[in-house]
C-alpha cells in the first residue's frame, strides 16, 4: 500500500525545509575556513590518498563540516519527524524536566539491575521473553522512581504501547549498556503506568550501512555484530533495521523505497530554481501548467488545491485587504511551508461550499 497522500505531503515539507537550509549553508568557497592549520597539518599525511580526488583542502574541510551538519539534521530531525508522520506517534520524555519520572516497583528496578549485571558478565545472553517476565510485575508495596528515559517515537494504539529509540548507525563504544538499562526500566515503568496495554520498547536504525548491495536491504546479524557490545545486550527481536523499521512504523510494505522516491523527486540540482519558481505567485499567470506540474513533482497537494480554486478564492476575498495580504503571502518562508496561509484560504473555500 502506498503512503497516504497527506503523509507524503508532510514528508515532502520536511525534505524541502532540510534542503533549503542546507543550500543556504553550503560552502561555495572556503574563505571562512582558510585558517585551519591543525586540520591542514594532519591532512598532509594523506596527500597521496587525495591525489586526483581532492584538489582544494580548505574546501574539503568546509565540506566535511557541512556534511556533518546534514548528518546531524537527519539524525535529530528528519528521521524522527518522518517516523512520527508514518506512525501517528510522538516523542515522549519521562524525565524530571519534562513529563516527570514514572514510578516503578523496587523489585522491578532490582530485576532490571540484575538483568544488566548478568548480561555484562555474559552470565546470560539477551532473551526478551525472560527479561519481560522479570519486569512486568504488579507490585504496589515499595515504589521508587524510574531513571530518566525518553522514546523518540511513542505510539499508543489503545491496546499496545510501542516505544522506539532511534539511533545513529554508529553508536559510540560503551553506549549499549546504558541504552539497555534505560529500555529495561522504561518498559517496567510503562507497564506500571499502562496496565491495560502490552508494552514494547525497541531500538531502531534508519538504514544498514553494512549493506552495499541494496539501499533498502539489510543483514541484521551482520549489522548487530558491527556494533561493539550490541549482541551482548540486545536480542535481534528488540531491533528494527532499515526497511524493517520504516515498514513497522507505516504498517505497510515498501515504505523505505517510497521515502527515497519522495526525496529523489525533490532533491535535484534544480531544487533552488523550482523553489523560487513556486514562491513567485506571478508564475501562476505566466505558465499555469508548469506551475501545477512543479507542485505535483513536490507533492504539494494543499497548494495545488488552492491553485485549482484560485478564481473562486479571489471572488470570495473581494476587496478584503487583510485576506488579500494573506493571499499574497509566500508559499514558503525560509524553507517552511506557509501552513497558516493555506489554513485561512482553505477555510474560505470550505465555508463557501
Buried (B, 14 or more C-beta within 10 A) or exposed (E): EEBEEEBBBBBBBBBBBBBBBBEEEEBEEBEEBEEBEEBBEEBEEEEEEBEEEBEEBBBBBBBEBBEEBBEEBBBEBBBBBBBBBBBEBBBBBBBEEEEEBBBBBEBBBEBBEBBBEEBBEEEBEBEBEEBBEBBBBEEEEEEEBBBBBBBBBBBBEEEEBBBBBBBBBEBEEEBBBBBBBBBBBBBBBBBBBEEEBEBBBBBBBBBBEBBEEEEBBBBBEEBBEBBBBBBBBBBBEBBBBBBBBBBBBBEBEBBBBBBBEBBEBBBEEEBEEBBEBBEEBEBBEEEEEEBBEBBEBBBBBBBBBBBEBBEBBEEBBEEEEEBEEBBEBEBBEEBEBBEEBBEBBBEBBEEEE
